[in-house]
Amino acid sequence: MVMAFLLLTLVVGLYYSRRVTTFREYAIGNKQFATATLVATMLATEFGGGGLLRSVEQTYVQGLYWVLVGLSIPLGYWLLSSLMLRMGSFMQHFSLAESIGSVYGNIPKIATALSYMVSNIIGIGMQIIAMETAIKVCIDLNDNGNARMMQNSVTVVATCILIMYSIFGGIRSVTFTDVLQLITFTAVIPLVVWFIFVETNKSVVEVVSILHKEPKFQLSNCLHVNKLFDMAALFLASLSFFIHPTIVQRIYMASTPIQARKLCLYSGIFALVIRKFIALIALLLFVKAPLLSKDQIWPHIFTSLPSIFQGFIAISLLAMAMSTADSYLNVCAVTASHDILGSIKAIKIIADKNKLVLTRLITVIVGICAMLLAFWKRDLLSLFMFALDFSVPIVTAPFLLAIYGFRATSRTALIGMATGIVAILAWNRCVEPITAINGAFPSMLANGLAMLAAHYLLPHPAGTGWVPPDKIYQQRQQEKARIARRSKQERERFFSKENLIKLKPSRVVLLLTGLYLLVIGAASLGYGYDYTGHSLYSYGLLLLSGIGLLYMGCAVYGYHIIPDKAIGICWFFSLLVALPLHLLFSCFLCQTLLVPFILFFTHGTVLLWTLPFYWSLRALAITTGGMLIAICCCKATVVWPDPMIVLPLVGVGSFLVMLVVYFKKQNRIQQERVAYFLQKQATQEAYELKKLAYSEELPTASPQSLLAQEGTILEKAIQNVTQSIAFVDSTTPFLKEDFQSIIDKFAEWAYYFRSRAKRQDQLLLQPTAIPLEALIDAGEVAYQKEKGYLPGLWVEEVVNIPDTMLGDREQLVRLLFLALNHVRQSSASFRFPITLQLQLTQLRYKKREPLEADGDPDCISFPALALILCVGEKSMPTLQAVYDVEDASTTQPMDPFVSPQKVNLHKENLASIVHAHYGLLLLPHAEQLVCLLPLDVSQVREEMLALSLPREAGTQEEASITPHEKTASLARLSSFHDWIPSFESIDPFLIAEILLLLRRCYGFKRHASGQLFYVRAVGIAEWVAAWTDGHAKLVYATLLYDLVRYTRLPLSYIKANYHLIVYCFVENTIAIDSRKRLEESLLAIANRLKESLQKEYFSVLYVKLAERLYDLKHASGYKDPTIVQAMAKESLTIDVELAQRYGEPGMAILLKHAAEEALAGVKPTEPEGGMKP
């Protein structure tokens, strides 16, 4: 059986060693191990065969003293878990010595490596002794020469097998053999405990009674001064011994500090269970045979067990010994080759070239040295103390200081290490022989104090001293602070009226709870009265029954009569107070603790299920403390029930409580997620009801979605009135006042509409003041609800940042979520936190576009907030003082993560929200994102609309407009509105909105041709629609571009409220105002979007030629004839040629005819066909 296990271990080790080709894989693997695998190898390394032998022997001999010392193992793991977030800068190292070298230099690194080499050889020697003990089970136990020789031979063979797969496999092979060995000994040890318990022929109560009477198992025996100091020193030294190269190597095998933290937490939990079973072996053995000496303990265990169990114990010892020894061998090989020889410059090149071969050779040498040590020294406790003395005083203090951010020179570290060596030597020579107190921990303290003294008292170069923690630790601390702040805010909102109403239980829950309280109160009354005879105190238990009757009466008669708030308050406080008080009264009144135990689990289950977690858990904790005080301090005699009843009761009750906690937590998480998505859906529906019926197209030519069937009252009114215009034609009489009233209302509605909302992916903004702290919290919560985990956000602290900004809260939260998601998905690694930096800058918007080639536009600037997100080690991008929102280089940010042929929906949503807030989106790198948002979006929007006034250049003073002309112009608008939807791609509602914007911005002001501005815009749009077969985006741009040209309406307003293609059309049309530059623009259009849309190269040509054709046909309205002559001559020489080369058939003829008529002074006539040019 033993040989089969050894061969299985060898096969598994060699199988997982096939792919080891680099030194990193040999040392720490590929850092892609599952957490369960790391926990298994951590526990298998910690619980060695030597430790099992030593723990059983010392627990049997020293009693409770060694049981308490053994608690240092789980506690050590839990303390290590608190350090993991500070070890981010060390996680890429191969060994503990390399980490020491990165902080203190090469000489302390070599000293650390030598110290741990000796300590690990001692550890391997202890495991070889355990292997020899296991092999004795399979051979004759007498000490004759042949048996002794065979025992030594098999020990050598087992050690060679151990060395073999450690040589070829590296840490990957060691890890997976550790998993096999952990499964083996964790399965065997409980069986051994059970069999020894059966062999005692005693019940649990008798075992506890025997141990309680034995002095060495009593707590008072450990409280003597000398023994207490001895135990404390050994306990602290064992804790310090967890800064060990094998444990640190397992930590470095984790992919992130977060996984390393989980590794230590889980290892501590399982280590406590394993340690409990190991202690039970010694305790039950003492009950069975209390007079054994230390050397007789394991022989007695083997002889008292059947042969099959002897084989199981032998396999368990071999598994535990080999799992620890192979880890020590691997660490020694890595330490010697990488840290010692790799630090020597003379052989550095050779060591790097043949590092794997050298590592395997060192493994053989270390294994042989450890085997020789095992044959020479047999006392496991002495070897353990020697290992402590050789590592803890030398290395632990420098490494702990390095973790906490202490940086010093090699001289400082060497002074501390030398102090630790001198201290342990002096302690072992002078103090320990007198007091029997281990000196490893005091020597470690001397080491740390000497380092600090040397640093502060001696000169030290710049760059040394205390450095702040790394970003991962700061991010976790910030995350905890934000969670605590949100929890505090949630508790403050708990007692609000709305929340107290929500506490009202359902009628069924109220009825069942009342029935439970009634039954428990009546039963407690009878039990307490019978056992105490104190009727006055017993009647106090009737209070619970009274509360139960009130609950039942309220459920039956007053559920809909009593206010919800009153029911919620009474329900919450009565349960929170009554159940703990009833449990405490039961502890005082009952002579046996069986009833309080039952009530504790039943009351706890009811509290946890009915009340919120925060309050129910605290009530349960306070009640537990009160029970302990009542039992230990207030009762003279305590009658413990039969353990055979209590133990199943505790097990079932604990399982029930944990089950309730689990389901309550899952239910709470699901409720929060459902509430989040319901709120998100409600917000989306609210925006859908308020959105404008304009279906935007993505860059892929997908069909337009159907228009929403429902809208706001305003939209319905606009729809009804615009549809009624269809019944009015040029011959239908109507009342001027009625029609003007309708138009005026339209203008008022449009102004109100634009002052309250703007377009963003068919959504409307609702600007509100948002605290930046609350915005970050909401974005983090949204990410957690969507993804199921926190994003790992670290917010850099920047001074002089305002506390609030004005924007649409829902959209800004959505923006932050999309930004976090974009950066996280773009990151190559999930182990780095996302850095969020807030900076102040300015956004600059152009008031107008220059009509002259060399003119500079007037601009208006607004304060803006930059949200910079970055993941990884890259530095944050540097911001400019001012950003031009309409700059061509920032109009369409490039995404290096998405090819131009694909549509990045996340980026589209990001850009749409940012543009809707009149902001700017920058993507400087795949793992970086910059969102520039105005601090007050309402101010920007109002300023833009307020600037929409007619220009002085190119306009006439507003002349008196006759009622007939007003009526005719409005009829012209209605006719255009009725005709233009005949093209399928045109959205009539968006056309109506643009016409209202034209009416508001232009008023009744005229162009130089004498035509009203909005009538002129409609006329030009008619020609463009006819020539381009109703190209929707170009028609919209034609109507809008003169607003920018002849008014102060900024381009940013169009960019924020209309599709980006419309904005680009307007931008290009405004930029090209000279006929000489028009043909050049056809060859190199500045708009990047048009590079993939060939038919839209001629958009500027169509708009300019339609504008020129309209002005020529209304040349009689110009007061200056020289302007008309110049236009006509320019058209004959340039426009006609452009129309012939690039335009539609007939364009050149129309232009030539209109120019000739303008030169001849003949008033041109409108083309036949009405609205169809």
Secondary structure, 3 states (H helix, E strand, C coil): CHHHHHHHHHHHHHHCCCCCCCHHHHHHCCCCCCHHHHHHHHHHHHCCHHHHHHHHHHHHHHCHHHHHHHCHHHHHHHHHHCCHHHCHHHCCCCCHHHHHHHHHCHHHHHHHHHHHHHHHHHHHHHHHHHHHHHHHCCCCCCCCHHHHHHHHHHHHHHHHHHHHHHHHHHHHHHHHHHHHHHHHHHHHHHHHHHHHHHHHCCCHHHHHHHHHHCHHHCHHHHCCHHHHHHHHHHHHHHHHCCCCHHHHHHHHHCCCHHHHHHHHHHHHHHHHHHHHHHHHHHHHHHHHCCCCCHHHHHHHHHHHCCHHHHHHHHHHHHHHHHHHHHHHHHHHHHHHHHHHHHHCHHHHHHHHHCHHHHHHHHHHHHHHHHHHHHHHCCCHHHHHHHHHHHHHHHHHHHHHHHHCCEECCHHHHHHHHHHHHHHHHHHHHHHHHHHCCCCHHHHHHHHHHHHHHHHHHCCCCCCCEECCCCHHHHHHHHHHHHHHHHHHHHHHHHCCHHHHHHCCCCHHHHHHHHHHHHHHHHHHHHHHHHHHCCHHHHHCCHHHHHHHHHHHHHHHCCCCCCCHHHHHHHHHHHHHHHHHHHHHHHHHHCCECHHHHHHHHHHHHHHHHHCCHHHHHHHHHHHHHHHHHHHHHCCCCCECCCHHHHHHHHHHHHHHHHHHHHHHHHHHHHHHHHHHHHHHHHHHHHHHHHCCCCCCCCCCCCCCCCCCCCCCHHHHHHHHHHHHHHHCCCCCCCCHHHHHHHHHHHHHHHHHHHHHCCEECCEECCEEEEEHHHHHHHHHHHHHHHHCCCCCEEECCCCCCCCEEEEEHHHHHHHHHHHHHHHHHHCCCCCCCEEEEEEEEEEEEECCCCCCCCCCCCEEEEEEEEEEEEECCCCCCCCCCEEECCCHHHHCCCCCCCCCCCCCHHHHHHHHHHHHCCCEEEEEECCEEEEEEECEHHHHHHHHHHCCCECCCCECCCCCCCHHHHHHHHHHHHHHHHHHHHCCCCCHHHHHHHHHHHHHHHCCCEECCCCEHHHHHHHHHHHHHHHCCCCHHHHHHHHHHHHHHHECCCHHHHHHHCCHHHHHHHHHHHHCCCHHHHHHHHHCCCCHHHHHCHHHHHHHHHHHHHHHHHHHHCHHHCCCHHHHHHHHHHHHHHHHHHHHHHCCCCHHHHHHHHHHHHHHCCCCCCCCCCCCC
